[in-house]
Amino acid sequence: MSYSRVTKVAEAKLPTRSGDFRILGFEGELSPGETPGPQGKLVEEAVALIYGDIAAQPSPILRIHSQCLTGDVFHSLRCDCRQQLELAIDTITAHGAGLIIYEEQEGRGIGLMAKLRAYELQDQGLDTIEANERLGYKSDHRDFSLPAEILRQMGIDSVRLITNNPQKVAALEARGVHVTERLSAEVEPTANSESYLQVKRDRMGHLIGSM
């Protein structure tokens, strides 16, 4: 995905229970001729949460996190999203600096309503990939171009990335951001999330070793 422009539209203080962050809002306008994703958006949005002095870090710790209303907000146990977000926040604050880029990519890019329809199919026995495909989607529609552009605007050309997903590492490297270290985002599975995590490991190549 390419963008004709990526603009920082706002910056503000964000005090949290985990510490004081700054929150930056970004908009990326797709280049002419680019085909929008399943949600049909010509302008994509993301926020960057910054903790501490990332400029003092040669390779700041980074988590690229895709929006998950059900997990991040409602604490759903179907996925590991909230646990991974909490792990990232704890890791960054423990190290004194880092950032989270939070993308508006609900359901690996298919949007909230489509994700809920996929959940309905999963309740009938399909796994997360089969459900997406039954609805006419790919297993994952994200390409992580916007986070790479945001990092470029911040002058960050190398990071320590919190992820289990090798595609995130490859996507950043392909766009000129060197991943000096991959930090595990592995969390303890629950009875509700175990089959979902097995699919991510066995069919999507995620680096999950404790199951």
N, C-alpha and C positions, 0 to 999 in steps of 0.2 A: 504494500500500500504506500502511495506517495501523497504528499500534501503540498498544496500551493502555498500554504502558510500555517505556522503553528504559533499561537499568540498566548502569552501570559495575560490573563484578563483580571486577575485579582491576587492579592496576597494579604494574609491576616494572621494574627496570633491565634493559636488553638491550644488553650490549656486543657489537659486531660488528667485522668487519674494516674496515668503512667508518667506524666511530666509535661513540660511545656514544649509544644511543637509550633511550627509555622505551617500554614496550609496555603498552597499556591494552586490557582485554578488555570487550566490550559484548555484551549480549543484548537483542534486541528481541522482545517478545511481541505477536503479531498481535492486532489488535482483534477483538472478537466480530463474527462475520459476514464477516470477511475470508476470502477463499479462498486457501489456501496455494499456493505455486508447485508446479512439477512434482515437487519432492522431498518435498512434503507436510509441511514443517516448520512448526509453530505458533510456534516460537521460533527466530529467526535469530541468527546470531553474526557478529561482525566484530572485528577488532583495529585499533587505531590505533598506529602507530609514530611517535613524536615525536622530532625532532632539534632541539636548540637551544631558544631562547626564542621560541616562536611568539607569545606574548602581546605581544612587542615589535614584531611585524610587523602593519601595518594589514591586509594581505591575504597571509597566509602561503601558501607554495607547497604545493599538495596534489596527490597522486596517489590516485585511487580505483582499486584494483587487484583484479580478481576472481581468486580462487584458481585456479591451473592447476598441478596436480600434475605433469603430464607436462612442462610447460615450466619452471616455477619450480624444481622439485626434480630432475627427470631430464634437464633441458637439451634437451628435444625441439626439433628444428628445423622441426617442422610449423607452428609459430606464432611470433609475435614477443613472447610474454608475458614470458619471462625477460629478453629484451633491454630491454623497456620498463621492467620493474621495476628493472633495473640502472641504466638511464638516469635514472629517478626518484630513486634513492638518490644517484647521483653529482650530480645537479642540486641536490638538497636540501642535501647536505653541502657542496657548493661555495658555496652561498649562506649557509650558517651556520645555517639554520633551515628547518623545514617538517615536513610530516607525510604519511604514507601510511595510508590506510584500506584494509585488506585484507579483502575480503568473502568469505564462504563461498558462492561462486556459481560452482562448477566448471562448465565447459562453457556459459558464458553462462546459467547458472541451471538446467540440466537434470540436473546431477549427474554423478559420475564414470563410473558404469557406462553410462549413456545416452550420454555423450560417447564412450566407447570403442566403443559400437555404431555411433555416427555415424562414427567413424574407419574402422571396417570398411567402411561404405558408401562412404566417400570413396575407399578403396583400390580400390573397384569402379568408380570414375569419377564419382560424384556430388560436387558441391561442398558446402561447409559448410552452406549454407542448404538445399539439396535434401536432404541427409542428415537434417537436423533435421526437415524436413517429412515425409519418408518415415516417420520414427519417430513422427509425430503431434505434434511440437513446433513452436513458433514459432522464428524465426531467433534471437530474443533474448528471454529471459524476465526480464531484470533491469529494475528501475525506480529504483534508487539512492535509495530512501526512507530506508533505515537510515543510510547515510553522512550524509545531510542532518540527520537527528535527532541523530547523534553530534556533528556540528559545532555544532548548536544548543546541546547540553549543554555544549560547551566554550566557548560564548560567541563563536563565530566566525561572522560574518555576511557575510564577503567573502573570496575566495580567488583565487589564481593557479593555474589548473588545468592539470596536465600530461595532455593527452589528444589523440587524433585524432578522438574520437567526439562529434559535436555533440549527441547525445542526453544525454550526461552534463552538458554545459553547460546544456541546456534543463531537465533534471531538477532540478538544483540551483537554478537561477533560479526555477522554479515552486514550490520549497519555501522560498523566502526567503533563499537564499544567493547573493549576487551574485558572478559570475565577472568579475573586473576584467580578466583577461588569460588567454588560452588559450596555453599553452606546448606546442609540438609534442612528441609522443611518437613521432615517426617514426624508425625504425631501418633499417639496411641490410637489404634482403631477401636471403634465401638461395635457392638453387635449390629447396629443399624448401618454402619458405614463400611463394614468389612468387605462385602461383595463389591461395592463401588470402588474401593481402593484396589481390590484384586484386578478389576478391569483396567484401571489406570496403570497398574504395574504390568499386567500380562498382554494387554492389547494396545496400550498407548505409550509404552516404553518409559513410564515414570520410574524413578530410582527409589523404590520402596523395598527395604530389605528385611523388615522385622516380622512380616506376616508369614 
